[in-house]
């Protein structure tokens, strides 16, 4: 349905229009893509099935049409500008990004793109956190990570939530980077992908602690909220435009 794709199209078309000359137009690939960032070293897909499960949950619970086989790309691949959303996950240290990758990350965020970073090394810090902080400070030296208040619109962009959660309960907050008065990066250390991952038989791959399936449901809702925020930003704080936005969402 057109109503399912129009929000994604608006953001992706903006990125495509502003992208470097080497990037291709969005074409017919208009479904929302939970695209994973590839990088050298470490483990860029610690929860292999999580992007597919997030795509499925977003499609099932909202009016957004999603690609059920999400793609991957390196940051120096011009196709990153065809989507408004990138997922950056890992559970171990990784090698420094190239200058081209670092520059593309900064450009992607400045054009209106959004990056969800998920640290899956919940049992202990294996270096992913240090690698992420190194690369973010390199790409965005003037926009540091900062704690995001739990009354931010992110926590009510679709579901009403009190705090972030994942496979583990984790910290009571996420960190974020703000670019041009919008949150452009969310960094969660809750192993969000671990709460989403399922095997080919539909079984959950990881136990959720300490609150079991109720916590898993809250984690899924948080993941959906992140996608909704990435696509709609602060629409719930701007009620002047609410009727127009609800029409766009098929409401």
Secondary structure in CASP SS format (residue, H / E / C, confidence):
PFRMAT SS
TARGET T0000
AUTHOR 0000-0000-0000
METHOD secondary structure of the structure
MODEL  1
X C 1.00
X H 1.00
X H 1.00
X H 1.00
X H 1.00
X H 1.00
X H 1.00
X H 1.00
X H 1.00
X H 1.00
X H 1.00
X H 1.00
X H 1.00
X H 1.00
X H 1.00
X H 1.00
X H 1.00
X H 1.00
X C 1.00
X C 1.00
X C 1.00
X C 1.00
X C 1.00
X C 1.00
X C 1.00
X C 1.00
X C 1.00
X C 1.00
X C 1.00
X C 1.00
X C 1.00
X E 1.00
X C 1.00
X C 1.00
X E 1.00
X E 1.00
X E 1.00
X E 1.00
X C 1.00
X C 1.00
X C 1.00
X C 1.00
X C 1.00
X C 1.00
X C 1.00
X C 1.00
X C 1.00
X C 1.00
X C 1.00
X H 1.00
X H 1.00
X H 1.00
X H 1.00
X H 1.00
X H 1.00
X H 1.00
X H 1.00
X H 1.00
X H 1.00
X H 1.00
X H 1.00
X C 1.00
X C 1.00
X C 1.00
X C 1.00
X E 1.00
X C 1.00
X C 1.00
X C 1.00
X C 1.00
X C 1.00
X E 1.00
X E 1.00
X E 1.00
X C 1.00
X C 1.00
X C 1.00
X H 1.00
X H 1.00
X H 1.00
X H 1.00
X H 1.00
X C 1.00
X C 1.00
X E 1.00
X E 1.00
X E 1.00
X E 1.00
X E 1.00
X E 1.00
X C 1.00
X C 1.00
X C 1.00
X C 1.00
X C 1.00
X C 1.00
X C 1.00
X C 1.00
X H 1.00
X H 1.00
X H 1.00
X H 1.00
X H 1.00
X H 1.00
X H 1.00
X H 1.00
X H 1.00
X H 1.00
X H 1.00
X H 1.00
X C 1.00
X C 1.00
X C 1.00
X E 1.00
X E 1.00
X E 1.00
X E 1.00
X E 1.00
X E 1.00
X C 1.00
X C 1.00
X C 1.00
X C 1.00
X C 1.00
X C 1.00
X C 1.00
X C 1.00
X H 1.00
X H 1.00
X H 1.00
X H 1.00
X H 1.00
X H 1.00
X H 1.00
X H 1.00
X H 1.00
X H 1.00
X H 1.00
X H 1.00
X C 1.00
X C 1.00
X C 1.00
X C 1.00
X C 1.00
X C 1.00
X E 1.00
X E 1.00
X E 1.00
X C 1.00
X C 1.00
X C 1.00
X C 1.00
X H 1.00
X H 1.00
X H 1.00
X H 1.00
X C 1.00
X C 1.00
X C 1.00
X C 1.00
X C 1.00
X C 1.00
X C 1.00
X C 1.00
X C 1.00
X C 1.00
X C 1.00
X E 1.00
X C 1.00
X C 1.00
X C 1.00
X C 1.00
X C 1.00
X E 1.00
X E 1.00
X E 1.00
X E 1.00
X E 1.00
X E 1.00
X C 1.00
X C 1.00
X E 1.00
X E 1.00
X E 1.00
X E 1.00
X E 1.00
X E 1.00
X E 1.00
X C 1.00
X C 1.00
X C 1.00
X H 1.00
X H 1.00
X H 1.00
X H 1.00
X H 1.00
X C 1.00
X E 1.00
X C 1.00
X C 1.00
X C 1.00
X C 1.00
X C 1.00
X E 1.00
X C 1.00
X C 1.00
X C 1.00
X C 1.00
X E 1.00
X C 1.00
X C 1.00
X H 1.00
X H 1.00
X H 1.00
X H 1.00
X H 1.00
X H 1.00
X H 1.00
X H 1.00
X H 1.00
X H 1.00
X H 1.00
X H 1.00
X H 1.00
X H 1.00
X H 1.00
X H 1.00
X H 1.00
X H 1.00
X H 1.00
X H 1.00
X H 1.00
X C 1.00
X C 1.00
X H 1.00
X H 1.00
X H 1.00
X C 1.00
X H 1.00
X H 1.00
X H 1.00
X H 1.00
X H 1.00
X H 1.00
X H 1.00
X H 1.00
X H 1.00
X H 1.00
X C 1.00
X C 1.00
X C 1.00
END
